[in-house]
Amino acid sequence: MKRIITSFLIITLSIIFVPTLHSMTEPQSVDIEKKTVLYQLPYPGLLPGHPLYILKVIRDNILIFTTRDNQKKAKLYLHLSDKNMSTAIALINEGKEQAAIEQLKTAERRFLLIPPILQELKNQGGEYASAFIVDLSQSNQKHREVIILVIGKVTESDIDVLDELLEQNTKAEELLKNTQ
């Protein structure tokens, strides 16, 4: 009986740990070569053009207006900015370049509101989690990746606007470094 239990345990443990050990020893160069940012953007929800989209915009503006805590407001701006980015991806995939560019502009504008909020929080003696700063940095890199993706899918007349958005993205990155 002991032998059966021991065999069962060995088989069970090998089924559990061998794939884990294999994944730990695999080279991770695939993600490095692709240079993709491992940051998950949220689901975009309703897209511009949907009859109920205006309700989404109103809801977002009410949330921004009623959120008074600086840390919660910064997290809200990050979430909404990321949603705008994922909306832009969905729109560019549908061939709606101008609507996608508007979403990118909104995303970067909202993201640029975060560093002053963090600076104000810091000046008031408040603290924010270092994990939040990591999320902000990864989100900023993901925003840059999305803007570059969109540059490859628009006409030449829109590239100047997207270059300006890349400059805003770089500015946001610098502002984030200054808040640390």
C-alpha positions in Angstrom: 0.0 0.0 0.0 2.9 2.3 0.8 4.4 1.6 -2.5 1.2 2.6 -4.4 0.9 5.9 -2.4 4.6 6.7 -3.0 4.3 6.0 -6.7 1.1 8.1 -6.9 2.9 11.0 -5.1 5.9 10.8 -7.4 3.7 10.8 -10.5 1.6 13.7 -9.3 4.6 15.8 -8.3 6.3 15.2 -11.6 3.1 16.2 -13.5 3.0 19.4 -11.5 6.7 20.4 -11.3 8.2 19.3 -14.6 6.3 21.8 -16.7 7.0 24.5 -14.2 10.8 23.7 -14.3 10.7 23.6 -18.1 9.1 27.1 -18.3 11.6 28.4 -15.9 14.5 27.2 -18.0 13.1 28.4 -21.3 14.9 31.4 -22.8 12.8 34.6 -22.5 14.4 36.3 -25.5 11.2 36.0 -27.5 9.6 39.0 -25.8 12.8 41.0 -25.9 13.2 40.5 -29.6 9.6 41.6 -30.3 10.1 44.6 -28.0 6.5 44.5 -26.9 5.5 45.9 -23.6 3.9 43.3 -21.3 1.1 45.6 -20.0 -2.5 44.6 -20.5 -4.8 47.4 -21.7 -8.4 47.1 -20.4 -11.3 46.1 -22.7 -12.5 49.3 -24.6 -16.2 48.7 -24.1 -18.5 50.8 -26.3 -16.8 52.5 -29.2 -17.5 55.9 -30.7 -20.4 55.7 -33.1 -22.4 53.4 -30.8 -25.7 55.1 -29.8 -24.9 54.7 -26.1 -21.3 55.9 -26.3 -22.4 59.4 -25.1 -23.5 57.8 -21.8 -20.0 56.3 -21.4 -18.5 59.7 -21.9 -20.9 61.3 -19.4 -20.2 58.6 -16.8 -16.4 59.1 -17.2 -16.7 62.8 -16.7 -18.9 62.4 -13.6 -16.3 60.0 -12.2 -13.5 62.5 -12.8 -15.5 65.3 -11.3 -16.6 63.4 -8.2 -13.2 61.8 -7.4 -11.5 64.0 -4.8 -8.8 61.8 -3.4 -5.6 62.4 -5.4 -4.4 58.8 -5.4 -7.8 57.5 -6.6 -8.0 60.3 -9.2 -4.5 59.4 -10.5 -5.6 55.7 -10.8 -8.8 56.8 -12.5 -6.9 58.8 -15.1 -4.6 55.9 -15.7 -7.5 53.6 -16.2 -9.4 56.0 -18.5 -6.2 56.7 -20.5 -5.6 53.0 -21.0 -9.2 52.6 -22.1 -8.8 55.3 -24.6 -5.7 53.5 -25.9 -7.5 50.2 -26.3 -10.4 52.0 -28.0 -7.9 53.5 -30.4 -6.6 50.1 -31.3 -10.1 48.8 -31.9 -10.9 51.8 -34.1 -7.7 51.6 -36.2 -8.4 47.9 -36.8 -11.8 48.9 -38.1 -10.2 51.4 -40.4 -11.4 54.5 -38.6 -8.1 56.4 -38.4 -9.5 59.9 -37.4 -11.5 58.5 -34.6 -8.5 56.5 -33.4 -6.3 59.6 -33.4 -8.9 61.4 -31.3 -8.8 58.6 -28.8 -5.0 58.7 -28.7 -5.1 62.5 -28.1 -7.5 62.0 -25.2 -5.4 59.2 -23.8 -2.2 61.2 -23.8 -4.0 64.3 -22.4 -5.4 62.3 -19.5 -2.1 60.6 -18.9 -0.4 64.0 -18.7 -2.7 64.9 -15.8 -1.3 62.2 -13.6 2.2 63.5 -12.8 0.9 66.9 -11.4 -1.6 65.0 -9.2 1.2 62.7 -7.9 3.4 65.8 -7.2 0.6 67.5 -5.3 0.1 64.3 -3.3 3.8 64.2 -2.5 3.8 67.9 -1.5 0.9 67.2 0.9 2.9 64.5 2.6 0.9 61.6 1.1 2.4 58.5 -0.4 1.6 56.3 -3.4 2.6 52.8 -3.9 5.8 52.1 -5.9 3.8 49.5 -7.8 1.6 52.3 -9.1 4.7 54.0 -10.5 5.7 50.8 -12.2 2.2 50.5 -13.7 2.5 54.1 -14.9 5.8 53.5 -16.5 4.6 50.3 -18.2 1.4 52.1 -19.3 3.5 55.0 -20.8 5.6 52.5 -22.7 2.5 50.7 -23.9 1.0 54.0 -25.1 4.2 54.7 -27.1 3.9 51.2 -28.6 0.3 51.8 -29.6 1.1 55.3 -31.1 3.9 53.7 -33.2 1.5 51.0 -34.3 -1.0 53.6 -35.4 1.7 55.6 -37.3 2.1 52.5 -39.5 -1.6 52.5 -40.4 -2.4 56.1 -41.2 -1.9 58.4 -44.1 1.1 60.8 -44.2 -1.0 63.8 -43.3 -1.7 62.4 -39.9 1.9 61.5 -39.0 2.6 65.0 -37.7 -0.2 64.7 -35.2 1.1 61.3 -34.1 4.7 62.6 -33.8 3.4 65.3 -31.5 1.7 62.6 -29.4 5.0 60.8 -29.2 6.6 64.0 -27.9 3.8 64.2 -25.3 4.5 60.6 -24.3 8.2 61.4 -23.8 7.2 64.5 -21.7 5.0 62.3 -19.6 7.8 59.8 -19.1 10.1 62.6 -17.9 7.5 64.0 -15.6 7.0 60.6 -14.1 10.7 60.3 -13.4 10.6 63.7 -11.6 7.8 62.6 -9.3 9.8 59.7 -7.9 
